[in-house]
Amino acid sequence: MKNKFKILNVFLGLALLFTACTPKDFELGALADKSTLKFSITPDSKEPNMIILKSLTPGVTPQWVTPFGRSIRVQDTVKIAFAGTYKFVYGVESAGGLVQADTVTINVVNNNFSYVNDPLWTNLTGGVGSQKTWRLDYGSYGKAAGPLTYCGPLTTWTEWQAGKADIGWAPAWKDNTWIISADDQASRMTFSLKGGAFLTTHKVVEGVDESGSFMLNTTNHTLSTTNATILRSKDFIANATNWNTNLVILTLTADQLMVGVRRTNSEGDYLYVWNFVSDDYANSYVPPVVKYAEPIKSTFTQKDLVGTWKYNLVGENWISWEVQGSGTGGSQENNWFTRNDMITSWLGNAATFTNADANVYVFNADGTCNLNGTVNTYTVANGVITFGTALTGTEWSLVYIALTGTTVNVLNVTSIGTTAYTSNGIWIGQRNGTKNEDMAVQLVKQY
């Protein structure tokens, strides 16, 4: 029976092979004649600054090229705030490819600044007759953590403003410098409303200076550009096919701009959100002075310490200090939830911790103690344990951590990284040199 299946599979394979190798001829259809294209590009009879675009060619997808971006709508409207001469091109995708009609020129006689008086226009450009320059946010201005945030592909302005955005990853640039070259910190883009809606860029790594135009849709919260693109990482350009039309805006304030571009490569549909701050804001920004404090559990008393203690399963870690005055507690710097997490990370072998499991630490109510065979005395005040005889570093000694001197602090540790955590024992530690962290061991009471 097995041999029959094998023979059948061979014949099926050959059949598929011959089918796959059979040549097929594919031919493109005829290229449409541009004389057959039907459309209209006309100013509105009541609002001459409002240009109405209508595709009248049946059964096609229009391909409009306007001074402010591209469109594939059968009917669309372009509102022009500034007097001037503007060029439009109508095209369609035919069986033989794209065919375009001759360029249509529209003369706009008067200004209509009502089209650009929305606060979003002012935030982006500084207002009519002004311009505003923006730079990528490398996480140095108290806004974004870095120049790029990853979001779900359909994330909208409304979701972001409501705090309900689908944020996949918001990496800090200092920890992910592969995202974009440090040299692009000198890149700039300027949105101007001086005589028109213009966009100019200076892109250091791409090595280009661009001059183009832009259109801001304040209803749909989108940005379109022509002959220029927003600042971005050169390494990400090939990952998206559309860097110009209807880019989604998630935030636009006087100081911050976030623009989303859809990723279209083999990695899958996602939204690259590029984070910017205004030059004015960046140049005047003064970072707040952040002070850190050792998170000592000041309520810990001698009564709490009396008893017999041993190492906990996660026996050691480095504890980050809390922001002074925040009361948030310290955080374990390594994400170790189990002993195996410690061992497979960089803390030696299992025997080190198995041997330490035999250590016993006894604190008596009369102020005497036995620290794994070493007799000593102690007192406790405001979460600080003071020993009568200095520790030698052998009483509590695991991999890379050894406690010495006459005092150790009982620490308030409330998280492992960003994950909330409550210890079933106590952390005792000492400052690690001059760093805002403690090297610490964790003990659990036996009785």
NUVEX-178335 format. One line per 5 residues: number of its first residue (from 1); their letters; for each residue x, y, z of C-alpha. Coordinates in steps of 0.1 Angstrom, whole numbers, plus 5000, padded with zeros to 4 digits. Layout:
N
NUM> A> X,Y,Z; ...
//
This chain:
447
1> MKNKF> 5000,5000,5000; 5028,5024,5008; 5045,5017,4975; 5012,5026,4957; 5010,5060,4975
6> KILNV> 5046,5066,4965; 5040,5059,4928; 5009,5081,4929; 5029,5109,4945; 5055,5106,4918
11> FLGLA> 5030,5109,4890; 5013,5138,4907; 5047,5155,4910; 5055,5150,4874; 5021,5163,4864
16> LLFTA> 5027,5195,4884; 5061,5198,4870; 5049,5196,4834; 5021,5221,4843; 5045,5245,4859
21> CTPKD> 5069,5243,4829; 5042,5249,4803; 5049,5283,4788; 5021,5309,4788; 5019,5341,4769
26> FELGA> 5007,5372,4787; 5001,5404,4768; 4993,5438,4781; 4961,5455,4768; 4962,5484,4745
31> LADKS> 4973,5518,4760; 4943,5541,4761; 4944,5571,4738; 4945,5603,4759; 4920,5619,4735
36> TLKFS> 4894,5595,4749; 4899,5608,4785; 4869,5627,4798; 4872,5650,4828; 4867,5685,4841
41> ITPDS> 4888,5708,4863; 4869,5739,4871; 4866,5766,4898; 4834,5765,4918; 4810,5791,4905
46> KEPNM> 4805,5807,4939; 4840,5799,4954; 4866,5805,4927; 4894,5793,4951; 4877,5760,4953
51> IILKS> 4887,5738,4923; 4863,5709,4915; 4879,5678,4899; 4855,5653,4881; 4865,5621,4863
56> LTPGV> 4840,5615,4835; 4858,5585,4819; 4837,5554,4827; 4851,5523,4843; 4885,5537,4853
61> TPQWV> 4904,5547,4884; 4914,5584,4881; 4950,5594,4889; 4949,5631,4897; 4981,5651,4902
66> TPFGR> 4974,5684,4920; 4997,5711,4933; 4991,5697,4968; 4993,5659,4963; 4976,5631,4944
71> SIRVQ> 4941,5617,4945; 4922,5587,4931; 4887,5600,4938; 4862,5602,4910; 4853,5636,4923
76> DTVKI> 4875,5657,4945; 4879,5693,4957; 4911,5713,4961; 4909,5745,4982; 4935,5770,4972
81> AFAGT> 4942,5798,4998; 4967,5818,4978; 4964,5836,4944; 4987,5822,4917; 4990,5798,4888
86> YKFVY> 4984,5762,4895; 4988,5731,4873; 4966,5699,4874; 4970,5666,4855; 4943,5640,4850
91> GVESA> 4952,5604,4842; 4938,5569,4843; 4951,5534,4846; 4943,5516,4814; 4950,5480,4804
96> GGLVQ> 4982,5491,4788; 4993,5513,4817; 4990,5549,4829; 4979,5575,4804; 4976,5612,4812
101> ADTVT> 4959,5641,4796; 4976,5674,4789; 4983,5696,4819; 4955,5720,4829; 4965,5754,4843
106> INVVN> 4942,5773,4866; 4947,5809,4875; 4935,5818,4910; 4931,5856,4912; 4924,5862,4950
111> NNFSY> 4936,5849,4983; 4912,5831,5006; 4929,5827,5039; 4898,5812,5055; 4911,5778,5041
116> VNDPL> 4942,5780,5063; 4929,5796,5095; 4924,5763,5113; 4946,5760,5145; 4962,5729,5129
121> WTNLT> 4975,5751,5100; 4989,5776,5125; 5005,5748,5146; 5022,5734,5115; 5033,5766,5099
126> GGVGS> 5031,5795,5123; 5002,5810,5104; 4996,5829,5072; 5028,5848,5062; 5049,5827,5085
131> QKTWR> 5069,5794,5085; 5079,5768,5110; 5109,5745,5110; 5107,5710,5125; 5133,5684,5134
136> LDYGS> 5132,5647,5143; 5127,5640,5180; 5156,5618,5193; 5141,5616,5227; 5158,5647,5241
141> YGKAA> 5129,5671,5245; 5104,5654,5270; 5080,5644,5241; 5086,5611,5224; 5112,5585,5234
146> GPLTY> 5127,5585,5199; 5121,5594,5163; 5099,5564,5155; 5068,5548,5170; 5053,5516,5157
151> CGPLT> 5014,5516,5156; 4987,5494,5141; 4982,5502,5104; 4948,5519,5109; 4956,5540,5139
156> TWTEW> 4938,5573,5137; 4940,5608,5151; 4909,5602,5172; 4924,5570,5188; 4956,5587,5196
161> QAGKA> 4940,5618,5211; 4918,5595,5232; 4947,5575,5245; 4934,5544,5228; 4960,5541,5200
166> DIGWA> 4973,5506,5190; 5010,5512,5200; 5032,5483,5191; 5065,5497,5201; 5078,5532,5211
171> PAWKD> 5116,5526,5214; 5140,5550,5230; 5166,5560,5203; 5195,5559,5228; 5188,5521,5231
176> NTWII> 5180,5516,5194; 5204,5538,5174; 5201,5514,5144; 5167,5531,5136; 5183,5563,5123
181> SADDQ> 5218,5578,5120; 5228,5604,5146; 5237,5627,5117; 5201,5632,5108; 5197,5652,5140
186> ASRMT> 5208,5680,5118; 5181,5674,5092; 5152,5699,5090; 5119,5705,5072; 5100,5738,5070
191> FSLKG> 5063,5743,5064; 5056,5777,5051; 5025,5799,5043; 5044,5827,5027; 5026,5832,4994
196> GAFLT> 5016,5796,4993; 5017,5762,5011; 5054,5753,5006; 5076,5725,5021; 5114,5726,5020
201> THKVV> 5137,5700,5035; 5174,5696,5043; 5182,5659,5046; 5217,5652,5058; 5220,5614,5053
206> EGVDE> 5199,5613,5022; 5220,5641,5009; 5192,5662,4993; 5176,5696,4997; 5140,5696,4985
211> SGSFM> 5115,5723,4975; 5078,5714,4971; 5043,5721,4983; 5019,5705,5008; 4983,5702,5017
216> LNTTN> 4969,5698,5052; 4934,5681,5055; 4921,5693,5089; 4890,5672,5087; 4907,5638,5080
221> HTLST> 4939,5648,5098; 4961,5639,5068; 4991,5655,5052; 5000,5653,5015; 5032,5666,4999
226> TNATI> 5045,5672,4963; 5081,5672,4952; 5093,5668,4988; 5089,5642,5016; 5089,5644,5054
231> LRSKD> 5121,5637,5073; 5127,5599,5078; 5154,5573,5082; 5171,5565,5049; 5170,5528,5058
236> FIANA> 5132,5528,5060; 5124,5545,5026; 5121,5512,5007; 5098,5498,5033; 5068,5520,5022
241> TNWNT> 5055,5528,4988; 5036,5560,4998; 5056,5588,5014; 5035,5617,4999; 4997,5612,4999
246> NLVIL> 4973,5613,5028; 4998,5605,5055; 4980,5602,5088; 4986,5628,5115; 4983,5616,5151
251> TLTAD> 4995,5647,5169; 4999,5683,5158; 5005,5709,5185; 5026,5741,5185; 5056,5720,5196
256> QLMVG> 5050,5684,5185; 5041,5667,5152; 5036,5629,5146; 5031,5616,5110; 5022,5580,5101
261> VRRTN> 5034,5562,5070; 5021,5528,5061; 5047,5500,5058; 5041,5479,5027; 5071,5455,5026
266> SEGDY> 5073,5418,5034; 5073,5425,5071; 5036,5432,5070; 5012,5461,5072; 5021,5485,5100
271> LYVWN> 5023,5523,5106; 5056,5540,5110; 5050,5571,5130; 5077,5597,5127; 5080,5620,5157
276> FVSDD> 5091,5657,5153; 5095,5687,5175; 5096,5723,5164; 5129,5740,5162; 5117,5768,5184
281> YANSY> 5107,5744,5211; 5139,5723,5208; 5162,5754,5209; 5146,5767,5241; 5141,5734,5258
286> VPPVV> 5157,5731,5292; 5156,5695,5305; 5142,5692,5340; 5167,5682,5367; 5157,5647,5378
291> KYAEP> 5171,5636,5412; 5169,5601,5424; 5167,5587,5459; 5175,5553,5473; 5141,5536,5479
296> IKSTF> 5146,5527,5516; 5116,5511,5534; 5118,5535,5563; 5089,5518,5581; 5109,5486,5585
301> TQKDL> 5117,5478,5622; 5138,5454,5643; 5106,5435,5651; 5101,5429,5614; 5137,5415,5611
306> VGTWK> 5136,5391,5641; 5135,5355,5628; 5154,5331,5605; 5160,5340,5569; 5174,5323,5538
311> YNLVG> 5180,5334,5502; 5148,5337,5481; 5147,5319,5447; 5157,5351,5429; 5185,5358,5453
316> ENWIS> 5201,5389,5439; 5196,5418,5415; 5204,5454,5409; 5177,5478,5421; 5172,5512,5403
321> WEVQG> 5165,5541,5425; 5131,5559,5424; 5127,5595,5413; 5131,5616,5444; 5098,5624,5460
326> SGTGG> 5078,5601,5437; 5074,5573,5462; 5072,5548,5434; 5098,5524,5449; 5128,5508,5433
331> SQENN> 5128,5485,5402; 5147,5453,5395; 5169,5461,5366; 5171,5426,5352; 5138,5409,5343
336> WFTRN> 5144,5378,5364; 5112,5361,5375; 5126,5326,5382; 5160,5312,5392; 5164,5299,5357
341> DMITS> 5161,5334,5344; 5191,5343,5365; 5212,5313,5355; 5205,5315,5317; 5212,5353,5317
346> WLGNA> 5247,5358,5330; 5250,5347,5366; 5271,5315,5364; 5257,5281,5371; 5229,5265,5392
351> ATFTN> 5254,5252,5417; 5262,5287,5429; 5226,5292,5440; 5220,5257,5452; 5249,5260,5475
356> ADANV> 5237,5293,5488; 5203,5278,5496; 5220,5263,5527; 5229,5297,5541; 5210,5307,5572
361> YVFNA> 5206,5342,5588; 5192,5345,5623; 5183,5378,5639; 5174,5376,5676; 5152,5400,5695
366> DGTCN> 5181,5408,5719; 5201,5424,5691; 5224,5395,5684; 5226,5378,5651; 5243,5349,5633
371> LNGTV> 5250,5355,5597; 5256,5321,5582; 5280,5312,5610; 5294,5346,5617; 5283,5361,5650
376> NTYTV> 5274,5398,5651; 5251,5424,5667; 5227,5447,5650; 5202,5475,5653; 5174,5487,5630
381> ANGVI> 5163,5523,5625; 5143,5538,5596; 5149,5508,5574; 5187,5508,5580; 5203,5478,5596
386> TFGTA> 5236,5487,5614; 5260,5459,5625; 5283,5461,5655; 5311,5445,5634; 5316,5454,5597
391> LTGTE> 5306,5429,5572; 5335,5413,5553; 5317,5406,5521; 5314,5368,5528; 5282,5369,5548
396> WSLVY> 5261,5378,5517; 5280,5369,5486; 5265,5357,5453; 5276,5363,5417; 5290,5399,5414
401> IALTG> 5273,5411,5446; 5288,5411,5481; 5277,5434,5509; 5304,5450,5531; 5307,5477,5558
406> TTVNV> 5285,5483,5588; 5252,5492,5573; 5227,5477,5547; 5194,5492,5537; 5160,5474,5535
411> LNVTS> 5147,5484,5501; 5112,5492,5488; 5111,5472,5455; 5079,5475,5436; 5086,5464,5401
416> IGTTA> 5106,5442,5378; 5113,5466,5349; 5078,5479,5341; 5060,5450,5356; 5045,5455,5391
421> YTSNG> 5059,5433,5417; 5056,5425,5455; 5083,5406,5473; 5074,5378,5496; 5106,5386,5516
426> IWIGQ> 5129,5416,5519; 5156,5431,5497; 5187,5444,5515; 5214,5463,5496; 5240,5490,5493
431> RNGTK> 5246,5517,5467; 5266,5504,5437; 5295,5529,5436; 5282,5563,5425; 5253,5549,5404
436> NEDMA> 5217,5556,5412; 5212,5519,5420; 5217,5493,5447; 5233,5459,5445; 5210,5438,5466
441> VQLVK> 5201,5403,5478; 5167,5390,5486; 5159,5371,5517; 5127,5352,5527; 5117,5345,5563
446> QY> 5115,5308,5573; 5100,5313,5608
//
